[in-house]
Amino acid sequence: MCGIVGYVGEEQAAPILLEGLSRLEYRGYDSAGIAVRNDKNDKISIVKAKGRLKILAEKTDNGHAVRGTCGIGHTRWATHGEPSENNAHPHCTEDKTVVLVHNGIIENYQELKEKLLKSGYTFYSQTDTEIAVKLVDYYYKKTGTPLEALTRAMLRIRGSYAFGIMFHDCPGKLYAARKDSPLIIGKSKKGCLIASDVPAILDKTRNVYYIGNLEVAELTKDEVHFYNIDREEIQKDMVEIKWDAESAEKGGYEHFMLKEIHEQPKAVQDTVGAYVKDGAIDFTEVGLTDETLKNLERIYIVACGSAYHVGMAARYVLEDMVRIPVEVDLASEFRYRNPILVPNSIVIVISQSGETADSLAALRLAKERGIPVLGIVNVVGSSIARESDYILYTYAGPEISVATTKAYSTQLIATYLLAVQAAKVKGTIDDKRYTDLIAEIQTLPGKIQKTLDDKERIQWFASKYANAKDIFFIGRGIDYAISLEGSLKMKEISYIHSEAYAAGELKHGTISLIEDGILVVGVLTQKNLFEKTLSNMVEVKSRGAYLMGLTTYGNYNIEDTADFSVYVPKTEEYFATSLAIIPLQLMGYYVSVAKGLDVDKPRNLAKSVTVE
């Protein structure tokens, strides 16, 4: 979850490190630091600060006070040890022989610390990272070579890590190593870089290498060499990132979240266009054949957060359209319940980053059980992408705001396409229905845009409820899945307590929470469930609730019950989530803005949860 940046080359490193770290602020952090080797006096300077990156920038005069062309930087999200300057990275040995930054969690840090204490090491922080840097130093003193020191330390460490390392004895070189935590290597005309994520280095290069698990990279200003855990050199292909630097900038919007909400029509269009060719769905690039889909007897969807809510919506679509059982699991629970995975099934893992720790663990469990995995991810070359048997990329582009919007929308599209193709090959829909469903999917970008064009009404309504203490979202079927995501958007960026309930469950306890003036949002996009949910809205209104109704154009009778109504264009009911979620995203956004909160970087949250 931490952000790592490194640079070695012809330019001054500190400004590059600070700029890269600023592009990783969305990952979440509580402190920051840089280490730069001075080319003149050959000393490594370390500067750290608690709090926002601007404090570190002020301490270093925006990097100009720390001279040198080789360095590493870090934004920390605390796991071991409180947020403090002392616990901030980079960490180092007493003599700064080894300096290191780390993303991940070292599970056996206590055991390693005891060993190092017996060897004469002392410790100044509460972090597991300090154990890592001193373990590397321990082996470096034994072997005298950075590569062997790193690989021997890697074999002793249990857990996850991405390391950026500087050795005082190796001027003009950086080292990187990883296991399960994300790390990429970039190469430009003026140097080489390491980073936790693509946006950190997009302004310098679009040419990257993906370093694999239990691998080490050695960087100089001109070259990158890769080694496996046995210290054998390995070759890697360079990958060109298709995103440009501007796509990771705000582009005139006040916040990344608002920009990304407005990018949804294009993101959906790009994802549809990648897989719909000449009026038919083509999964050739995914590697998923019609024969594989035809033989499926069960689907397991595993995901976290918003991706889990995609899975909830997808279950309704897949089961009704394809007529096979679908299970949806939180990735953090999947492996701990020792799941029964049947033959002729597939596990679908959904993740924006492709690095979500729990989802990656679920993927590996499925493969251990001999069940093929389909990864639905947004980041090319990510761990889930590399380890899945089939990979269905979404085309959202870089998503910077912690609260996902366009990645969620493109994940929905991926599941719609999967459902339609599976239904066709299984014969549960005929050719005309297949053609009609694809045609309707292709109308979604325009209908999303139409929904966005009506955002001023949502902005007005959100300002009225900026001081709410509780908000409830209710719906049935697919509308319940929409409610789950709407509630998450509200709570994660506005800090208002919100919950989503299946409307039929209200009388089983939840209705006791309703009191005068509390806002209840009813979602009603499914025709056969409209009257039932409307009845539930009447029940809560009679107990003092203020009602917002979200439905499709034409259902104007909702205004007899709801105090405020929002309408979205009509579409095939299977695809209603793609439209109904837009007003709820906007509502969460505008409530957060009205409260004066940091929309893109909500407290305690990180964009990519890469530790368990």
Secondary structure as a PSIPRED ss2 file (coil, helix, strand):
# PSIPRED VFORMAT (PSIPRED V4.0)

   1 M C   1.000  0.000  0.000
   2 C C   1.000  0.000  0.000
   3 G E   0.000  0.000  1.000
   4 I E   0.000  0.000  1.000
   5 V E   0.000  0.000  1.000
   6 G E   0.000  0.000  1.000
   7 Y E   0.000  0.000  1.000
   8 V E   0.000  0.000  1.000
   9 G E   0.000  0.000  1.000
  10 E C   1.000  0.000  0.000
  11 E C   1.000  0.000  0.000
  12 Q C   1.000  0.000  0.000
  13 A H   0.000  1.000  0.000
  14 A H   0.000  1.000  0.000
  15 P H   0.000  1.000  0.000
  16 I H   0.000  1.000  0.000
  17 L H   0.000  1.000  0.000
  18 L H   0.000  1.000  0.000
  19 E H   0.000  1.000  0.000
  20 G H   0.000  1.000  0.000
  21 L H   0.000  1.000  0.000
  22 S H   0.000  1.000  0.000
  23 R C   1.000  0.000  0.000
  24 L C   1.000  0.000  0.000
  25 E H   0.000  1.000  0.000
  26 Y H   0.000  1.000  0.000
  27 R H   0.000  1.000  0.000
  28 G C   1.000  0.000  0.000
  29 Y C   1.000  0.000  0.000
  30 D C   1.000  0.000  0.000
  31 S E   0.000  0.000  1.000
  32 A E   0.000  0.000  1.000
  33 G E   0.000  0.000  1.000
  34 I E   0.000  0.000  1.000
  35 A E   0.000  0.000  1.000
  36 V E   0.000  0.000  1.000
  37 R E   0.000  0.000  1.000
  38 N C   1.000  0.000  0.000
  39 D C   1.000  0.000  0.000
  40 K C   1.000  0.000  0.000
  41 N C   1.000  0.000  0.000
  42 D C   1.000  0.000  0.000
  43 K C   1.000  0.000  0.000
  44 I E   0.000  0.000  1.000
  45 S E   0.000  0.000  1.000
  46 I E   0.000  0.000  1.000
  47 V E   0.000  0.000  1.000
  48 K E   0.000  0.000  1.000
  49 A E   0.000  0.000  1.000
  50 K E   0.000  0.000  1.000
  51 G C   1.000  0.000  0.000
  52 R C   1.000  0.000  0.000
  53 L H   0.000  1.000  0.000
  54 K H   0.000  1.000  0.000
  55 I H   0.000  1.000  0.000
  56 L H   0.000  1.000  0.000
  57 A H   0.000  1.000  0.000
  58 E H   0.000  1.000  0.000
  59 K H   0.000  1.000  0.000
  60 T C   1.000  0.000  0.000
  61 D C   1.000  0.000  0.000
  62 N C   1.000  0.000  0.000
  63 G C   1.000  0.000  0.000
  64 H C   1.000  0.000  0.000
  65 A C   1.000  0.000  0.000
  66 V C   1.000  0.000  0.000
  67 R C   1.000  0.000  0.000
  68 G C   1.000  0.000  0.000
  69 T C   1.000  0.000  0.000
  70 C E   0.000  0.000  1.000
  71 G E   0.000  0.000  1.000
  72 I E   0.000  0.000  1.000
  73 G E   0.000  0.000  1.000
  74 H E   0.000  0.000  1.000
  75 T E   0.000  0.000  1.000
  76 R E   0.000  0.000  1.000
  77 W C   1.000  0.000  0.000
  78 A C   1.000  0.000  0.000
  79 T C   1.000  0.000  0.000
  80 H C   1.000  0.000  0.000
  81 G C   1.000  0.000  0.000
  82 E C   1.000  0.000  0.000
  83 P C   1.000  0.000  0.000
  84 S C   1.000  0.000  0.000
  85 E C   1.000  0.000  0.000
  86 N C   1.000  0.000  0.000
  87 N C   1.000  0.000  0.000
  88 A C   1.000  0.000  0.000
  89 H C   1.000  0.000  0.000
  90 P C   1.000  0.000  0.000
  91 H E   0.000  0.000  1.000
  92 C E   0.000  0.000  1.000
  93 T C   1.000  0.000  0.000
  94 E C   1.000  0.000  0.000
  95 D C   1.000  0.000  0.000
  96 K C   1.000  0.000  0.000
  97 T C   1.000  0.000  0.000
  98 V E   0.000  0.000  1.000
  99 V E   0.000  0.000  1.000
 100 L E   0.000  0.000  1.000
 101 V E   0.000  0.000  1.000
 102 H E   0.000  0.000  1.000
 103 N E   0.000  0.000  1.000
 104 G E   0.000  0.000  1.000
 105 I E   0.000  0.000  1.000
 106 I E   0.000  0.000  1.000
 107 E C   1.000  0.000  0.000
 108 N C   1.000  0.000  0.000
 109 Y H   0.000  1.000  0.000
 110 Q H   0.000  1.000  0.000
 111 E H   0.000  1.000  0.000
 112 L H   0.000  1.000  0.000
 113 K H   0.000  1.000  0.000
 114 E H   0.000  1.000  0.000
 115 K H   0.000  1.000  0.000
 116 L H   0.000  1.000  0.000
 117 L H   0.000  1.000  0.000
 118 K H   0.000  1.000  0.000
 119 S C   1.000  0.000  0.000
 120 G C   1.000  0.000  0.000
 121 Y C   1.000  0.000  0.000
 122 T C   1.000  0.000  0.000
 123 F C   1.000  0.000  0.000
 124 Y C   1.000  0.000  0.000
 125 S C   1.000  0.000  0.000
 126 Q C   1.000  0.000  0.000
 127 T C   1.000  0.000  0.000
 128 D H   0.000  1.000  0.000
 129 T H   0.000  1.000  0.000
 130 E H   0.000  1.000  0.000
 131 I H   0.000  1.000  0.000
 132 A H   0.000  1.000  0.000
 133 V H   0.000  1.000  0.000
 134 K H   0.000  1.000  0.000
 135 L H   0.000  1.000  0.000
 136 V H   0.000  1.000  0.000
 137 D H   0.000  1.000  0.000
 138 Y H   0.000  1.000  0.000
 139 Y H   0.000  1.000  0.000
 140 Y H   0.000  1.000  0.000
 141 K H   0.000  1.000  0.000
 142 K H   0.000  1.000  0.000
 143 T H   0.000  1.000  0.000
 144 G C   1.000  0.000  0.000
 145 T C   1.000  0.000  0.000
 146 P H   0.000  1.000  0.000
 147 L H   0.000  1.000  0.000
 148 E H   0.000  1.000  0.000
 149 A H   0.000  1.000  0.000
 150 L H   0.000  1.000  0.000
 151 T H   0.000  1.000  0.000
 152 R H   0.000  1.000  0.000
 153 A H   0.000  1.000  0.000
 154 M H   0.000  1.000  0.000
 155 L H   0.000  1.000  0.000
 156 R H   0.000  1.000  0.000
 157 I C   1.000  0.000  0.000
 158 R C   1.000  0.000  0.000
 159 G E   0.000  0.000  1.000
 160 S E   0.000  0.000  1.000
 161 Y E   0.000  0.000  1.000
 162 A E   0.000  0.000  1.000
 163 F E   0.000  0.000  1.000
 164 G E   0.000  0.000  1.000
 165 I E   0.000  0.000  1.000
 166 M E   0.000  0.000  1.000
 167 F E   0.000  0.000  1.000
 168 H C   1.000  0.000  0.000
 169 D C   1.000  0.000  0.000
 170 C C   1.000  0.000  0.000
 171 P C   1.000  0.000  0.000
 172 G C   1.000  0.000  0.000
 173 K C   1.000  0.000  0.000
 174 L E   0.000  0.000  1.000
 175 Y E   0.000  0.000  1.000
 176 A E   0.000  0.000  1.000
 177 A E   0.000  0.000  1.000
 178 R E   0.000  0.000  1.000
 179 K E   0.000  0.000  1.000
 180 D E   0.000  0.000  1.000
 181 S C   1.000  0.000  0.000
 182 P C   1.000  0.000  0.000
 183 L C   1.000  0.000  0.000
 184 I E   0.000  0.000  1.000
 185 I E   0.000  0.000  1.000
 186 G E   0.000  0.000  1.000
 187 K E   0.000  0.000  1.000
 188 S E   0.000  0.000  1.000
 189 K C   1.000  0.000  0.000
 190 K C   1.000  0.000  0.000
 191 G E   0.000  0.000  1.000
 192 C E   0.000  0.000  1.000
 193 L E   0.000  0.000  1.000
 194 I E   0.000  0.000  1.000
 195 A E   0.000  0.000  1.000
 196 S C   1.000  0.000  0.000
 197 D C   1.000  0.000  0.000
 198 V H   0.000  1.000  0.000
 199 P H   0.000  1.000  0.000
 200 A H   0.000  1.000  0.000
 201 I H   0.000  1.000  0.000
 202 L C   1.000  0.000  0.000
 203 D C   1.000  0.000  0.000
 204 K C   1.000  0.000  0.000
 205 T C   1.000  0.000  0.000
 206 R C   1.000  0.000  0.000
 207 N E   0.000  0.000  1.000
 208 V E   0.000  0.000  1.000
 209 Y E   0.000  0.000  1.000
 210 Y E   0.000  0.000  1.000
 211 I C   1.000  0.000  0.000
 212 G C   1.000  0.000  0.000
 213 N C   1.000  0.000  0.000
 214 L C   1.000  0.000  0.000
 215 E E   0.000  0.000  1.000
 216 V E   0.000  0.000  1.000
 217 A E   0.000  0.000  1.000
 218 E E   0.000  0.000  1.000
 219 L E   0.000  0.000  1.000
 220 T C   1.000  0.000  0.000
 221 K C   1.000  0.000  0.000
 222 D C   1.000  0.000  0.000
 223 E C   1.000  0.000  0.000
 224 V E   0.000  0.000  1.000
 225 H E   0.000  0.000  1.000
 226 F E   0.000  0.000  1.000
 227 Y E   0.000  0.000  1.000
 228 N C   1.000  0.000  0.000
 229 I C   1.000  0.000  0.000
 230 D C   1.000  0.000  0.000
 231 R C   1.000  0.000  0.000
 232 E C   1.000  0.000  0.000
 233 E E   0.000  0.000  1.000
 234 I E   0.000  0.000  1.000
 235 Q C   1.000  0.000  0.000
 236 K C   1.000  0.000  0.000
 237 D C   1.000  0.000  0.000
 238 M C   1.000  0.000  0.000
 239 V E   0.000  0.000  1.000
 240 E E   0.000  0.000  1.000
 241 I C   1.000  0.000  0.000
 242 K C   1.000  0.000  0.000
 243 W C   1.000  0.000  0.000
 244 D C   1.000  0.000  0.000
 245 A H   0.000  1.000  0.000
 246 E H   0.000  1.000  0.000
 247 S H   0.000  1.000  0.000
 248 A H   0.000  1.000  0.000
 249 E C   1.000  0.000  0.000
 250 K C   1.000  0.000  0.000
 251 G C   1.000  0.000  0.000
 252 G C   1.000  0.000  0.000
 253 Y C   1.000  0.000  0.000
 254 E C   1.000  0.000  0.000
 255 H C   1.000  0.000  0.000
 256 F H   0.000  1.000  0.000
 257 M H   0.000  1.000  0.000
 258 L H   0.000  1.000  0.000
 259 K H   0.000  1.000  0.000
 260 E H   0.000  1.000  0.000
 261 I H   0.000  1.000  0.000
 262 H H   0.000  1.000  0.000
 263 E C   1.000  0.000  0.000
 264 Q H   0.000  1.000  0.000
 265 P H   0.000  1.000  0.000
 266 K H   0.000  1.000  0.000
 267 A H   0.000  1.000  0.000
 268 V H   0.000  1.000  0.000
 269 Q H   0.000  1.000  0.000
 270 D H   0.000  1.000  0.000
 271 T H   0.000  1.000  0.000
 272 V H   0.000  1.000  0.000
 273 G H   0.000  1.000  0.000
 274 A H   0.000  1.000  0.000
 275 Y H   0.000  1.000  0.000
 276 V E   0.000  0.000  1.000
 277 K E   0.000  0.000  1.000
 278 D C   1.000  0.000  0.000
 279 G C   1.000  0.000  0.000
 280 A E   0.000  0.000  1.000
 281 I E   0.000  0.000  1.000
 282 D C   1.000  0.000  0.000
 283 F C   1.000  0.000  0.000
 284 T C   1.000  0.000  0.000
 285 E C   1.000  0.000  0.000
 286 V C   1.000  0.000  0.000
 287 G C   1.000  0.000  0.000
 288 L C   1.000  0.000  0.000
 289 T C   1.000  0.000  0.000
 290 D H   0.000  1.000  0.000
 291 E H   0.000  1.000  0.000
 292 T H   0.000  1.000  0.000
 293 L H   0.000  1.000  0.000
 294 K H   0.000  1.000  0.000
 295 N C   1.000  0.000  0.000
 296 L C   1.000  0.000  0.000
 297 E C   1.000  0.000  0.000
 298 R E   0.000  0.000  1.000
 299 I E   0.000  0.000  1.000
 300 Y E   0.000  0.000  1.000
 301 I E   0.000  0.000  1.000
 302 V E   0.000  0.000  1.000
 303 A E   0.000  0.000  1.000
 304 C C   1.000  0.000  0.000
 305 G H   0.000  1.000  0.000
 306 S H   0.000  1.000  0.000
 307 A H   0.000  1.000  0.000
 308 Y H   0.000  1.000  0.000
 309 H H   0.000  1.000  0.000
 310 V H   0.000  1.000  0.000
 311 G H   0.000  1.000  0.000
 312 M H   0.000  1.000  0.000
 313 A H   0.000  1.000  0.000
 314 A H   0.000  1.000  0.000
 315 R H   0.000  1.000  0.000
 316 Y H   0.000  1.000  0.000
 317 V H   0.000  1.000  0.000
 318 L H   0.000  1.000  0.000
 319 E H   0.000  1.000  0.000
 320 D H   0.000  1.000  0.000
 321 M H   0.000  1.000  0.000
 322 V H   0.000  1.000  0.000
 323 R C   1.000  0.000  0.000
 324 I C   1.000  0.000  0.000
 325 P C   1.000  0.000  0.000
 326 V E   0.000  0.000  1.000
 327 E E   0.000  0.000  1.000
 328 V E   0.000  0.000  1.000
 329 D E   0.000  0.000  1.000
 330 L E   0.000  0.000  1.000
 331 A H   0.000  1.000  0.000
 332 S H   0.000  1.000  0.000
 333 E H   0.000  1.000  0.000
 334 F H   0.000  1.000  0.000
 335 R H   0.000  1.000  0.000
 336 Y H   0.000  1.000  0.000
 337 R H   0.000  1.000  0.000
 338 N C   1.000  0.000  0.000
 339 P C   1.000  0.000  0.000
 340 I C   1.000  0.000  0.000
 341 L C   1.000  0.000  0.000
 342 V C   1.000  0.000  0.000
 343 P C   1.000  0.000  0.000
 344 N C   1.000  0.000  0.000
 345 S E   0.000  0.000  1.000
 346 I E   0.000  0.000  1.000
 347 V E   0.000  0.000  1.000
 348 I E   0.000  0.000  1.000
 349 V E   0.000  0.000  1.000
 350 I E   0.000  0.000  1.000
 351 S E   0.000  0.000  1.000
 352 Q C   1.000  0.000  0.000
 353 S C   1.000  0.000  0.000
 354 G C   1.000  0.000  0.000
 355 E C   1.000  0.000  0.000
 356 T C   1.000  0.000  0.000
 357 A H   0.000  1.000  0.000
 358 D H   0.000  1.000  0.000
 359 S H   0.000  1.000  0.000
 360 L H   0.000  1.000  0.000
 361 A H   0.000  1.000  0.000
 362 A H   0.000  1.000  0.000
 363 L H   0.000  1.000  0.000
 364 R H   0.000  1.000  0.000
 365 L H   0.000  1.000  0.000
 366 A H   0.000  1.000  0.000
 367 K H   0.000  1.000  0.000
 368 E H   0.000  1.000  0.000
 369 R C   1.000  0.000  0.000
 370 G C   1.000  0.000  0.000
 371 I C   1.000  0.000  0.000
 372 P C   1.000  0.000  0.000
 373 V E   0.000  0.000  1.000
 374 L E   0.000  0.000  1.000
 375 G E   0.000  0.000  1.000
 376 I E   0.000  0.000  1.000
 377 V E   0.000  0.000  1.000
 378 N C   1.000  0.000  0.000
 379 V C   1.000  0.000  0.000
 380 V C   1.000  0.000  0.000
 381 G C   1.000  0.000  0.000
 382 S C   1.000  0.000  0.000
 383 S H   0.000  1.000  0.000
 384 I H   0.000  1.000  0.000
 385 A H   0.000  1.000  0.000
 386 R H   0.000  1.000  0.000
 387 E H   0.000  1.000  0.000
 388 S C   1.000  0.000  0.000
 389 D C   1.000  0.000  0.000
 390 Y E   0.000  0.000  1.000
 391 I E   0.000  0.000  1.000
 392 L E   0.000  0.000  1.000
 393 Y E   0.000  0.000  1.000
 394 T C   1.000  0.000  0.000
 395 Y C   1.000  0.000  0.000
 396 A C   1.000  0.000  0.000
 397 G C   1.000  0.000  0.000
 398 P C   1.000  0.000  0.000
 399 E C   1.000  0.000  0.000
 400 I C   1.000  0.000  0.000
 401 S C   1.000  0.000  0.000
 402 V C   1.000  0.000  0.000
 403 A C   1.000  0.000  0.000
 404 T C   1.000  0.000  0.000
 405 T C   1.000  0.000  0.000
 406 K H   0.000  1.000  0.000
 407 A H   0.000  1.000  0.000
 408 Y H   0.000  1.000  0.000
 409 S H   0.000  1.000  0.000
 410 T H   0.000  1.000  0.000
 411 Q H   0.000  1.000  0.000
 412 L H   0.000  1.000  0.000
 413 I H   0.000  1.000  0.000
 414 A H   0.000  1.000  0.000
 415 T H   0.000  1.000  0.000
 416 Y H   0.000  1.000  0.000
 417 L H   0.000  1.000  0.000
 418 L H   0.000  1.000  0.000
 419 A H   0.000  1.000  0.000
 420 V H   0.000  1.000  0.000
 421 Q H   0.000  1.000  0.000
 422 A H   0.000  1.000  0.000
 423 A H   0.000  1.000  0.000
 424 K H   0.000  1.000  0.000
 425 V H   0.000  1.000  0.000
 426 K H   0.000  1.000  0.000
 427 G C   1.000  0.000  0.000
 428 T C   1.000  0.000  0.000
 429 I C   1.000  0.000  0.000
 430 D C   1.000  0.000  0.000
 431 D H   0.000  1.000  0.000
 432 K H   0.000  1.000  0.000
 433 R H   0.000  1.000  0.000
 434 Y H   0.000  1.000  0.000
 435 T H   0.000  1.000  0.000
 436 D H   0.000  1.000  0.000
 437 L H   0.000  1.000  0.000
 438 I H   0.000  1.000  0.000
 439 A H   0.000  1.000  0.000
 440 E H   0.000  1.000  0.000
 441 I H   0.000  1.000  0.000
 442 Q H   0.000  1.000  0.000
 443 T H   0.000  1.000  0.000
 444 L H   0.000  1.000  0.000
 445 P H   0.000  1.000  0.000
 446 G H   0.000  1.000  0.000
 447 K H   0.000  1.000  0.000
 448 I H   0.000  1.000  0.000
 449 Q H   0.000  1.000  0.000
 450 K H   0.000  1.000  0.000
 451 T H   0.000  1.000  0.000
 452 L H   0.000  1.000  0.000
 453 D C   1.000  0.000  0.000
 454 D C   1.000  0.000  0.000
 455 K H   0.000  1.000  0.000
 456 E H   0.000  1.000  0.000
 457 R H   0.000  1.000  0.000
 458 I H   0.000  1.000  0.000
 459 Q H   0.000  1.000  0.000
 460 W H   0.000  1.000  0.000
 461 F H   0.000  1.000  0.000
 462 A H   0.000  1.000  0.000
 463 S H   0.000  1.000  0.000
 464 K H   0.000  1.000  0.000
 465 Y C   1.000  0.000  0.000
 466 A C   1.000  0.000  0.000
 467 N C   1.000  0.000  0.000
 468 A C   1.000  0.000  0.000
 469 K C   1.000  0.000  0.000
 470 D E   0.000  0.000  1.000
 471 I E   0.000  0.000  1.000
 472 F E   0.000  0.000  1.000
 473 F E   0.000  0.000  1.000
 474 I E   0.000  0.000  1.000
 475 G E   0.000  0.000  1.000
 476 R C   1.000  0.000  0.000
 477 G C   1.000  0.000  0.000
 478 I H   0.000  1.000  0.000
 479 D H   0.000  1.000  0.000
 480 Y H   0.000  1.000  0.000
 481 A H   0.000  1.000  0.000
 482 I H   0.000  1.000  0.000
 483 S H   0.000  1.000  0.000
 484 L H   0.000  1.000  0.000
 485 E H   0.000  1.000  0.000
 486 G H   0.000  1.000  0.000
 487 S H   0.000  1.000  0.000
 488 L H   0.000  1.000  0.000
 489 K H   0.000  1.000  0.000
 490 M H   0.000  1.000  0.000
 491 K H   0.000  1.000  0.000
 492 E H   0.000  1.000  0.000
 493 I H   0.000  1.000  0.000
 494 S H   0.000  1.000  0.000
 495 Y C   1.000  0.000  0.000
 496 I C   1.000  0.000  0.000
 497 H E   0.000  0.000  1.000
 498 S E   0.000  0.000  1.000
 499 E E   0.000  0.000  1.000
 500 A E   0.000  0.000  1.000
 501 Y E   0.000  0.000  1.000
 502 A E   0.000  0.000  1.000
 503 A H   0.000  1.000  0.000
 504 G H   0.000  1.000  0.000
 505 E H   0.000  1.000  0.000
 506 L H   0.000  1.000  0.000
 507 K H   0.000  1.000  0.000
 508 H H   0.000  1.000  0.000
 509 G C   1.000  0.000  0.000
 510 T H   0.000  1.000  0.000
 511 I H   0.000  1.000  0.000
 512 S H   0.000  1.000  0.000
 513 L H   0.000  1.000  0.000
 514 I C   1.000  0.000  0.000
 515 E C   1.000  0.000  0.000
 516 D C   1.000  0.000  0.000
 517 G C   1.000  0.000  0.000
 518 I C   1.000  0.000  0.000
 519 L E   0.000  0.000  1.000
 520 V E   0.000  0.000  1.000
 521 V E   0.000  0.000  1.000
 522 G E   0.000  0.000  1.000
 523 V E   0.000  0.000  1.000
 524 L E   0.000  0.000  1.000
 525 T C   1.000  0.000  0.000
 526 Q C   1.000  0.000  0.000
 527 K H   0.000  1.000  0.000
 528 N H   0.000  1.000  0.000
 529 L H   0.000  1.000  0.000
 530 F H   0.000  1.000  0.000
 531 E H   0.000  1.000  0.000
 532 K H   0.000  1.000  0.000
 533 T H   0.000  1.000  0.000
 534 L H   0.000  1.000  0.000
 535 S H   0.000  1.000  0.000
 536 N H   0.000  1.000  0.000
 537 M H   0.000  1.000  0.000
 538 V H   0.000  1.000  0.000
 539 E H   0.000  1.000  0.000
 540 V H   0.000  1.000  0.000
 541 K H   0.000  1.000  0.000
 542 S C   1.000  0.000  0.000
 543 R C   1.000  0.000  0.000
 544 G C   1.000  0.000  0.000
 545 A C   1.000  0.000  0.000
 546 Y E   0.000  0.000  1.000
 547 L E   0.000  0.000  1.000
 548 M E   0.000  0.000  1.000
 549 G E   0.000  0.000  1.000
 550 L E   0.000  0.000  1.000
 551 T E   0.000  0.000  1.000
 552 T E   0.000  0.000  1.000
 553 Y C   1.000  0.000  0.000
 554 G C   1.000  0.000  0.000
 555 N C   1.000  0.000  0.000
 556 Y H   0.000  1.000  0.000
 557 N H   0.000  1.000  0.000
 558 I H   0.000  1.000  0.000
 559 E H   0.000  1.000  0.000
 560 D H   0.000  1.000  0.000
 561 T C   1.000  0.000  0.000
 562 A C   1.000  0.000  0.000
 563 D C   1.000  0.000  0.000
 564 F E   0.000  0.000  1.000
 565 S E   0.000  0.000  1.000
 566 V E   0.000  0.000  1.000
 567 Y E   0.000  0.000  1.000
 568 V E   0.000  0.000  1.000
 569 P C   1.000  0.000  0.000
 570 K C   1.000  0.000  0.000
 571 T C   1.000  0.000  0.000
 572 E C   1.000  0.000  0.000
 573 E H   0.000  1.000  0.000
 574 Y H   0.000  1.000  0.000
 575 F H   0.000  1.000  0.000
 576 A H   0.000  1.000  0.000
 577 T H   0.000  1.000  0.000
 578 S H   0.000  1.000  0.000
 579 L H   0.000  1.000  0.000
 580 A H   0.000  1.000  0.000
 581 I H   0.000  1.000  0.000
 582 I H   0.000  1.000  0.000
 583 P H   0.000  1.000  0.000
 584 L H   0.000  1.000  0.000
 585 Q H   0.000  1.000  0.000
 586 L H   0.000  1.000  0.000
 587 M H   0.000  1.000  0.000
 588 G H   0.000  1.000  0.000
 589 Y H   0.000  1.000  0.000
 590 Y H   0.000  1.000  0.000
 591 V H   0.000  1.000  0.000
 592 S H   0.000  1.000  0.000
 593 V H   0.000  1.000  0.000
 594 A H   0.000  1.000  0.000
 595 K C   1.000  0.000  0.000
 596 G C   1.000  0.000  0.000
 597 L C   1.000  0.000  0.000
 598 D C   1.000  0.000  0.000
 599 V C   1.000  0.000  0.000
 600 D C   1.000  0.000  0.000
 601 K C   1.000  0.000  0.000
 602 P C   1.000  0.000  0.000
 603 R C   1.000  0.000  0.000
 604 N C   1.000  0.000  0.000
 605 L C   1.000  0.000  0.000
 606 A C   1.000  0.000  0.000
 607 K C   1.000  0.000  0.000
 608 S C   1.000  0.000  0.000
 609 V C   1.000  0.000  0.000
 610 T C   1.000  0.000  0.000
 611 V C   1.000  0.000  0.000
 612 E C   1.000  0.000  0.000
